[in-house]
Amino acid sequence: MDGPVTDRSRRRRNPRGSEARVTIGSIAAGGEGVGRLPDGRAVFVHRTAPGEEVEIALTQEHRRWARGRLLRVLTPSPSRRPAPCPHYENCGGCTLEHLEYEAQLQGKARIVFDALTRLGGLAAEVPEVTGSPLEHRYRNRVSFTLQRAGGGRVWAGFHSLGDPSRIVPIDGRCLLPEEPIAVVWDRLQQNWGPNANRLPSGDTLRLTLRGNATGLVSLIIEGGFSTGRPTELLELVEGLASVWHRPDSGTLQWLAGAESLPEVWGTETLKLSGNTFLQVNRRAAAVLEEYVFDLASRADPSRAIDAYCGAGLLARRLARVGRSVVGLELDADAVRIAQSADLVGTRFLQGRVEDLLVDVLPADLLILNPPRSGLDSDVVDTILREPPASVLYVSCDPATLARDLKRMAERYRPASVRCFDLFPQTAHVETVVLLAANP
C-alpha cells in the first residue's frame, strides 16, 4: 500500500496520542508498517514489521487513514533485529534498519507489487529483488543538513524521523556512507571552525560529500551567501579534494581544489564535476547496469534511444558493440561528459526529453530512466504516437512507474519485471521493466 497523501482539510490531530493495538500487515512505500485500526482505517507506523502486534499512539487522524507512533512491540516479528547504527532511534535517514536484510528485500518486493497491481491495474507477480552486495557503507554520495541555531551552536546531520524540522546530529558512525566519506565527514566537523565559519554564511546549508573509487572526496555546499574559506578547509581536512558552492541565488561554482574528480565506473573513466549524477551504490549499480545492458542487447536494436541518459554510460556500452544510440539528457554537464567519449554511433542531445524525443523517433528500442517524478505526459503521448518495438523502463519510484505503465497499457505490456536494492536500510528500490508490444 502506498503511503498517505496529507489532506490538511480533513486532518484531526491527537495531541494526547489516543492509543490502539494493531497488527502490521506490510511495509508502505515510505518505510512505515501498515495495519488496520478497529474501525477499518489504515494506520501507518514507523519502526514496525509485518506480522507484529504493536501498541501505538495515534498522531494524525484522517477520514480513511491515520498515522501512529510506536509505543511498544507486543509480538515481535522473527525478522526484527537491534538496529546496528547508533543513530537509528531518532534519525530519519534510514527506515528499515530494524529488519533483517532479507525481510527488507521482501518488503520492497511487496511495495512494487502493490504499486503495479493497485495503482497500475496490471496483472503482476511479486517481483524478484536482487540485494545489494553491501548492506552498510555503500553510499558514495551523502547529503547532510547544517543549521546554525544561534549562540554559535551548529547542528549537522539528517532530519528527525518524528519531526522533519529538527536535525539529528550525525557523525562518522553512520552506516550509510562509504568509509572515506565517513572519515572526511568527521574531519570536516572538527575543522569547520566556530559556528562553522569556514563554510558559507546562512542559517541552513545542504552539505553533500561525494567519494570516488580511490577514496577522494568532494564537498558540494548548497545555500548561503558568501563562499566561506574553502582553501582552509582543503588544508585542514585530509581526504577532501575539492569544494563547490551553489548559493541561494546562483549556479554551482567551483571554489577550490580539483576542478574535477576522477572516477572509474565499470570500464569507463570519467571526470566528475560537482553535480554529475551517478548511482549512489556503485556495487549494486554495477549489477543493475549489467542486467539492463543484457536486456538492451537482447532486443538487438539497430537504433536505440537512451532517454534521461545521464553521463551516457549505457549508450557508450551499446555503441561499443555496434549499436547506433541517441542519448537525451537535460543536465549540460552530464552531456559534456557523455560527448567526451567521442564514439562512432553515438549522439547526445541536451534538453528536456519531452522536447527532444519527438524529433529522434522512430527507434527499435527506447530506454527510459526518468527521475522520481516519472514521465511527463508529453513523453507518454509521443511514445504512443510513434511506438518503438521495445521499451526498457528503469524506475526509482514504484508509484510513478505504475502510473506510467498504466498510461501506456493500450500499446505495451510488461514482459519482465525485476527489482534491485540500491538503497539498503530504506524503502527505496529500483525496478527494471521490459515492455513489449501488445499482441
C-alpha positions in Angstrom: 0.0 0.0 0.0 1.3 3.4 -0.8 1.9 6.0 1.8 -0.8 8.5 2.6 -1.1 11.9 1.0 -1.6 14.7 3.5 -5.1 16.2 3.3 -5.0 19.2 5.7 -8.7 19.9 5.3 -9.6 16.5 6.9 -6.7 16.1 9.4 -7.5 15.6 13.0 -4.5 15.6 15.3 -4.5 13.8 18.7 -2.2 15.8 21.0 -2.8 13.3 23.8 -2.0 10.4 21.5 -5.0 8.0 21.6 -3.7 4.5 21.9 -4.6 1.4 19.9 -3.4 -2.1 19.3 -2.9 -3.1 15.7 -1.3 -6.0 13.7 1.1 -4.9 10.9 0.4 -6.4 7.5 3.0 -4.9 5.2 5.6 -2.2 4.6 4.5 1.0 2.8 6.5 2.9 0.2 7.7 5.4 2.9 9.0 2.6 5.1 6.2 2.6 7.6 4.4 -0.6 8.7 0.7 -0.7 7.7 -2.0 -2.0 9.9 -5.7 -1.6 10.4 -7.4 0.2 13.2 -10.6 -1.4 14.8 -12.7 1.0 12.6 -11.1 -0.3 9.4 -8.8 2.7 8.7 -5.3 2.0 7.5 -2.7 3.2 10.0 1.0 3.9 9.2 3.6 3.3 11.9 7.4 3.6 11.5 9.8 1.0 13.1 7.3 -1.9 12.8 7.5 -5.1 10.9 4.9 -7.3 9.0 3.3 -9.8 11.4 3.9 -7.8 14.5 1.2 -6.9 17.1 2.1 -3.4 18.4 0.7 -0.8 20.6 0.7 2.7 19.1 -0.3 6.3 19.9 -2.2 8.0 17.1 -0.5 11.2 16.0 -2.6 12.1 12.9 -6.2 11.0 12.0 -8.0 11.4 8.7 -11.3 10.0 7.5 -9.7 7.0 5.7 -6.3 6.6 7.3 -4.2 7.5 10.3 -0.6 7.7 11.4 0.8 6.4 14.7 3.9 6.4 16.8 5.2 3.0 18.1 4.9 2.7 21.9 5.8 -1.0 22.3 6.0 -4.2 20.4 3.7 -6.8 21.9 4.5 -9.7 19.5 7.8 -9.1 17.7 8.5 -10.4 14.2 11.2 -13.1 13.8 12.8 -10.6 11.3 13.2 -7.9 13.9 16.7 -7.1 15.0 18.5 -4.5 17.1 19.4 -1.6 14.7 23.2 -1.7 14.1 23.5 2.1 13.7 23.8 4.1 16.9 21.8 7.0 15.4 18.8 4.9 14.3 16.4 5.6 17.1 15.6 9.2 16.1 17.2 9.6 12.7 15.1 9.7 9.5 17.9 8.8 7.2 17.0 5.1 7.3 13.6 3.5 7.9 14.1 -0.3 7.8 17.3 -1.0 9.7 15.3 -2.7 12.4 14.6 -5.5 9.9 16.9 -8.3 8.9 18.1 -7.6 5.3 16.2 -10.5 3.7 13.0 -9.1 5.3 13.8 -5.7 3.8 14.0 -7.2 0.3 10.7 -9.0 0.8 9.1 -5.7 1.9 10.4 -3.9 -1.2 9.1 -6.6 -3.5 5.6 -6.1 -1.9 5.8 -2.4 -2.3 6.5 -2.8 -6.1 3.8 -5.5 -6.4 1.2 -3.3 -4.7 2.0 -0.3 -6.9 1.8 -2.3 -10.1 -1.5 -4.0 -9.2 -3.3 -1.3 -7.2 -2.1 1.8 -8.9 -1.2 0.4 -12.3 -4.1 -2.1 -12.6 -1.6 -4.6 -14.0 -1.7 -8.4 -13.7 1.7 -8.9 -12.0 3.5 -11.3 -9.8 5.6 -10.4 -6.8 8.9 -9.5 -8.4 12.4 -10.8 -7.6 14.6 -8.3 -5.7 18.4 -8.6 -6.2 20.1 -7.5 -3.0 23.0 -5.1 -2.6 26.5 -6.6 -2.3 26.9 -4.4 0.7 24.2 -3.8 3.3 26.1 -1.0 5.0 28.8 1.6 4.0 27.5 1.6 0.4 26.7 5.2 -0.4 29.3 7.2 -2.5 27.2 10.3 -2.1 25.6 11.6 1.1 23.8 14.9 1.9 23.6 16.4 5.3 21.7 19.4 6.6 23.5 22.0 8.6 21.6 24.5 10.8 23.1 27.4 12.7 21.0 27.8 15.8 22.4 31.0 17.3 24.9 31.4 20.1 27.5 29.6 18.0 25.5 26.3 18.1 25.6 24.2 14.9 23.5 21.1 14.2 24.6 18.9 11.3 23.1 15.6 10.2 19.8 14.1 9.0 16.2 15.2 9.6 14.5 13.6 12.6 12.1 10.8 11.8 9.3 12.2 14.0 10.0 15.9 13.4 11.5 16.8 10.0 12.1 20.3 11.2 14.6 19.0 13.7 18.1 17.9 12.8 19.6 14.8 14.4 23.4 15.2 14.7 25.2 12.6 12.7 28.9 11.6 12.9 31.0 9.1 11.0 29.5 6.1 12.9 26.5 6.4 10.5 26.5 3.2 8.4 25.3 4.7 5.1 28.4 6.4 3.7 31.4 4.7 2.3 34.2 4.7 4.8 36.3 7.5 3.2 33.2 9.8 3.3 32.5 8.9 6.9 36.1 9.8 7.8 36.0 13.1 5.9 32.7 14.0 7.5 34.1 13.7 11.0 37.2 15.7 10.0 35.1 18.3 8.4 33.0 18.8 11.5 36.2 19.0 13.6 37.7 21.7 11.3 34.9 23.9 10.0 35.5 26.4 12.8 33.4 28.2 15.4 29.8 28.5 14.1 31.1 26.6 11.0 32.6 29.9 9.9 34.8 28.3 7.2 31.6 27.3 5.4 29.4 29.8 3.5 27.2 32.0 5.6 23.5 31.4 6.1 21.2 29.8 8.6 20.8 26.5 6.7 23.1 24.7 4.3 23.0 21.4 2.5 26.4 19.6 2.5 26.9 16.8 0.0 30.0 14.6 0.3 30.9 12.6 -2.8 33.6 9.9 -2.9 35.3 8.3 -5.8 36.7 4.8 -6.3 40.1 5.8 -4.8 38.7 7.4 -1.7 39.0 11.1 -2.7 36.0 13.2 -1.5 34.5 16.4 -2.9 32.2 18.7 -0.9 29.2 20.5 -2.5 27.6 23.2 -0.4 24.1 24.4 -1.3 22.6 27.5 0.2 24.0 30.5 2.0 25.7 33.5 0.5 29.5 34.1 1.0 31.9 31.4 -0.2 33.4 30.9 3.2 37.1 29.8 3.5 37.3 26.8 1.2 41.1 26.8 0.9 41.5 26.5 4.7 39.1 23.5 4.6 41.2 21.8 2.0 44.3 22.3 4.1 42.8 21.1 7.3 40.6 18.2 6.2 42.7 15.3 4.9 41.0 13.4 2.1 38.9 16.4 0.9 39.8 17.0 -2.7 37.6 19.9 -3.8 34.9 22.4 -2.7 31.9 23.6 -4.7 29.2 26.0 -3.8 25.7 26.8 -5.1 24.4 29.9 -3.2 20.8 30.5 -2.5 20.5 32.5 -5.7 23.0 31.3 -8.3 24.6 28.5 -10.1 27.0 25.8 -8.9 30.6 27.1 -8.9 34.0 25.6 -8.2 35.7 27.2 -5.2 39.0 25.3 -4.5 40.9 22.1 -5.1 40.5 19.8 -8.1 38.0 21.1 -10.7 37.0 17.5 -11.5 37.0 14.3 -9.6 38.4 11.3 -11.5 36.1 8.3 -11.3 36.3 4.7 -12.6 32.8 3.3 -13.3 32.9 -0.2 -14.7 35.0 0.1 -17.8 34.6 3.8 -18.1 36.9 6.5 -16.8 35.1 9.8 -16.1 35.9 13.3 -14.8 33.1 14.4 -12.5 32.2 17.9 -11.7 30.3 18.9 -8.5 26.8 17.9 -9.6 27.4 15.0 -12.1 24.8 12.2 -11.3 25.9 8.6 -10.7 24.1 6.0 -8.7 25.0 6.2 -5.0 25.6 2.4 -4.6 28.5 1.6 -7.0 28.5 -2.2 -6.4 24.7 -2.7 -6.7 24.6 -0.3 -9.6 27.1 -2.5 -11.5 24.7 -5.5 -11.1 21.7 -3.4 -12.3 23.6 -1.9 -15.2 24.8 -5.3 -16.4 21.2 -6.5 -16.3 19.9 -3.5 -18.3 22.7 -3.8 -20.8 21.9 -7.5 -21.3 18.2 -6.7 -21.9 19.1 -3.9 -24.3 21.5 -6.2 -26.2 18.9 -9.0 -26.5 16.5 -6.5 -28.1 19.0 -6.4 -30.9 18.3 -2.8 -31.8 19.8 -1.3 -34.9 18.9 2.1 -33.4 18.3 2.9 -29.8 17.3 6.0 -27.8 18.6 6.4 -24.3 16.4 9.0 -22.6 17.5 10.6 -19.3 20.9 9.1 -20.2 23.0 11.0 -17.6 26.7 10.7 -18.5 25.8 8.2 -21.3 27.3 5.1 -19.7 24.7 2.7 -21.2 24.8 4.4 -24.6 28.6 4.1 -24.6 28.4 0.3 -24.0 25.8 -0.2 -26.7 27.9 1.9 -29.2 30.9 -0.3 -28.5 29.0 -3.4 -29.6 27.9 -1.7 -32.9 24.6 -0.1 -31.9 23.5 3.4 -33.0 22.4 5.3 -30.0 20.9 8.8 -29.4 21.2 10.0 -25.8 18.9 12.6 -24.3 19.7 14.5 -21.1 18.7 17.7 -19.5 21.9 18.3 -17.5 24.5 20.1 -19.6 27.5 18.9 -17.6 26.4 15.2 -18.0 26.1 15.7 -21.7 29.6 17.2 -21.8 30.9 14.0 -20.1 28.9 11.8 -22.4 30.2 13.5 -25.5 33.8 13.3 -24.3 33.9 9.6 -25.2 33.6 10.6 -28.9 32.3 7.2 -30.0 31.2 6.4 -33.5 27.4 5.6 -33.5 26.5 7.9 -30.5 24.9 11.3 -30.5 24.0 13.2 -27.3 21.4 16.0 -27.2 21.0 18.4 -24.3 17.5 19.4 -23.3 14.2 18.1 -21.9 13.2 14.6 -23.0 9.6 15.8 -23.7 11.0 18.4 -26.2 13.6 16.2 -27.9 12.0 12.7 -28.1 9.6 13.6 -31.0 12.5 14.5 -33.3 14.6 11.4 -32.7 12.0 8.7 -33.1 11.5 6.2 -34.6 13.7 3.6 -32.8 13.8 -0.1 -32.3 14.5 0.3 -28.5 13.6 3.2 -26.2 15.4 3.2 -22.8 13.7 5.3 -20.1 15.4 6.2 -16.8 13.5 9.2 -15.5 13.8 11.0 -12.2 11.5 10.1 -9.3 8.6 12.1 -10.8 8.4 9.7 -13.7 7.5 10.5 -17.3 6.0 13.8 -18.4 2.6 13.2 -20.1 4.0 14.6 -23.3 6.7 11.8 -23.3 4.0 9.2 -23.0 1.9 10.8 -25.8 5.0 10.8 -28.1 5.7 7.2 -27.4 2.2 6.1 -28.2 2.1 8.1 -31.4 5.3 6.5 -32.7 5.9 3.4 -30.6 9.3 1.7 -30.6 9.3 -2.1 -30.8 10.5 -2.4 -27.2 10.7 -0.1 -24.2 13.0 -0.6 -21.3 11.9 1.4 -18.2 14.3 1.8 -15.2 12.4 3.4 -12.3 13.4 4.6 -8.9 9.7 5.1 -7.7 7.2 2.3 -7.9 4.2 4.7 -7.8 5.2 6.8 -10.8 6.3 3.6 -12.6 2.8 2.1 -12.1 1.2 5.3 -13.3 3.3 5.5 -16.5 2.8 1.8 -17.3 -1.0 2.3 -16.9 -0.8 5.2 -19.4 1.0 3.0 -21.9 -1.1 -0.1 -21.4 -3.1 0.4 -24.6 0.2 -0.3 -26.5 2.6 -2.2 -24.2 2.5 -5.0 -21.6 5.3 -5.9 -19.1 7.4 -8.7 -20.5 9.6 -8.9 -17.4 9.9 -7.1 -14.0 12.9 -7.2 -11.7 14.0 -5.1 -8.8 17.4 -4.1 -7.5 18.1 -2.9 -4.0 20.4 0.1 -4.4 19.3 1.6 -1.1 19.6 -0.9 1.8 18.0 0.2 5.2 15.5 2.4 3.3 12.3 1.7 1.5 13.6 2.9 -1.9 14.0 0.3 -4.7 15.0 0.4 -8.4 12.7 -1.5 -10.8 13.5 -2.6 -14.3 10.6 -3.3 -16.6 10.9 -4.6 -20.2 7.8 -3.6 -22.2 6.7 -5.5 -25.3 4.1 -4.5 -27.8 0.6 -6.0 -27.1 -0.3 -8.9 -29.4 
